[in-house]
Amino acid sequence: KRWGMVIDKGIAYLKNNPINKETIDVLYLLAEARWRLGRDQVDPPLGDMTNTWRQALHAFDGGRLGVFAQTRLAQAAALQEDHPGALYRLDLALASAPEERRFPLQLLKARSLAALHREREALALLASLDSPQLEKTKRLDLVKLIGAIRLQAGDAPGAWSSYQQANALDSNWTSLDYEGWEKMALAA
């Protein structure tokens, strides 16, 4: 309901104001509202959702907003199984993303690489992200994704090892991740 109100007010504001520095934020907020409303639908209107983000990106493609738009367009491409398109958008986002946004973008990139059966590249990317300073939740996401990609590549022992690392980090992770639990069982 809240996002619907953002859309209504955003459209009204944009009708009365030319695109300028102040309206850019409204345009991006409108695009995010359409994204949030659309993604929760049984059959998300990805065309409408991506069109709004393309308009926002066309109006302003720099800084944090440009990274955000490229990320949303990459997510939409991946949802449509357009993994080359997702990789293209992710590379654009990563080129100017601040350090704190790079990790989740690289996880998305690894998922798209794996979807294209480029598991070696995906695993190499994920290995480059591992460091002793990585916070626990990020490490958990990392080792779970490594496990899933190893399993996809036919390396069940490697996948099992990754899932055991996930269990060491958080023994309850499978209670919230049924797909991960299933993959761990397949790797056993």
DAMOZI-V321079 format. One record per residue. N is the residue number from 1. SS is DSSP state (a for helix, b for strand, c for the rest). Layout:
n=N ss=SS
n=N ss=SS
//
This chain:
n=1 ss=c
n=2 ss=a
n=3 ss=a
n=4 ss=a
n=5 ss=a
n=6 ss=a
n=7 ss=a
n=8 ss=a
n=9 ss=a
n=10 ss=a
n=11 ss=a
n=12 ss=a
n=13 ss=a
n=14 ss=a
n=15 ss=a
n=16 ss=a
n=17 ss=c
n=18 ss=c
n=19 ss=c
n=20 ss=c
n=21 ss=a
n=22 ss=a
n=23 ss=a
n=24 ss=a
n=25 ss=a
n=26 ss=a
n=27 ss=a
n=28 ss=a
n=29 ss=a
n=30 ss=a
n=31 ss=a
n=32 ss=a
n=33 ss=a
n=34 ss=a
n=35 ss=a
n=36 ss=a
n=37 ss=a
n=38 ss=a
n=39 ss=a
n=40 ss=c
n=41 ss=c
n=42 ss=c
n=43 ss=c
n=44 ss=c
n=45 ss=c
n=46 ss=a
n=47 ss=a
n=48 ss=a
n=49 ss=a
n=50 ss=a
n=51 ss=a
n=52 ss=a
n=53 ss=a
n=54 ss=a
n=55 ss=a
n=56 ss=a
n=57 ss=a
n=58 ss=a
n=59 ss=a
n=60 ss=c
n=61 ss=c
n=62 ss=c
n=63 ss=a
n=64 ss=a
n=65 ss=a
n=66 ss=a
n=67 ss=a
n=68 ss=a
n=69 ss=a
n=70 ss=a
n=71 ss=a
n=72 ss=a
n=73 ss=a
n=74 ss=a
n=75 ss=a
n=76 ss=a
n=77 ss=a
n=78 ss=a
n=79 ss=a
n=80 ss=c
n=81 ss=c
n=82 ss=c
n=83 ss=a
n=84 ss=a
n=85 ss=a
n=86 ss=a
n=87 ss=a
n=88 ss=a
n=89 ss=a
n=90 ss=a
n=91 ss=a
n=92 ss=a
n=93 ss=a
n=94 ss=a
n=95 ss=a
n=96 ss=a
n=97 ss=c
n=98 ss=c
n=99 ss=a
n=100 ss=a
n=101 ss=a
n=102 ss=a
n=103 ss=a
n=104 ss=a
n=105 ss=a
n=106 ss=a
n=107 ss=a
n=108 ss=a
n=109 ss=a
n=110 ss=a
n=111 ss=a
n=112 ss=a
n=113 ss=a
n=114 ss=a
n=115 ss=a
n=116 ss=c
n=117 ss=c
n=118 ss=c
n=119 ss=a
n=120 ss=a
n=121 ss=a
n=122 ss=a
n=123 ss=a
n=124 ss=a
n=125 ss=a
n=126 ss=a
n=127 ss=a
n=128 ss=a
n=129 ss=a
n=130 ss=c
n=131 ss=c
n=132 ss=c
n=133 ss=c
n=134 ss=c
n=135 ss=c
n=136 ss=a
n=137 ss=a
n=138 ss=a
n=139 ss=a
n=140 ss=a
n=141 ss=a
n=142 ss=a
n=143 ss=a
n=144 ss=a
n=145 ss=a
n=146 ss=a
n=147 ss=a
n=148 ss=a
n=149 ss=a
n=150 ss=a
n=151 ss=a
n=152 ss=a
n=153 ss=c
n=154 ss=c
n=155 ss=c
n=156 ss=a
n=157 ss=a
n=158 ss=a
n=159 ss=a
n=160 ss=a
n=161 ss=a
n=162 ss=a
n=163 ss=a
n=164 ss=a
n=165 ss=a
n=166 ss=a
n=167 ss=a
n=168 ss=a
n=169 ss=a
n=170 ss=c
n=171 ss=c
n=172 ss=c
n=173 ss=a
n=174 ss=a
n=175 ss=a
n=176 ss=a
n=177 ss=c
n=178 ss=a
n=179 ss=a
n=180 ss=a
n=181 ss=a
n=182 ss=a
n=183 ss=a
n=184 ss=a
n=185 ss=a
n=186 ss=a
n=187 ss=a
n=188 ss=c
//
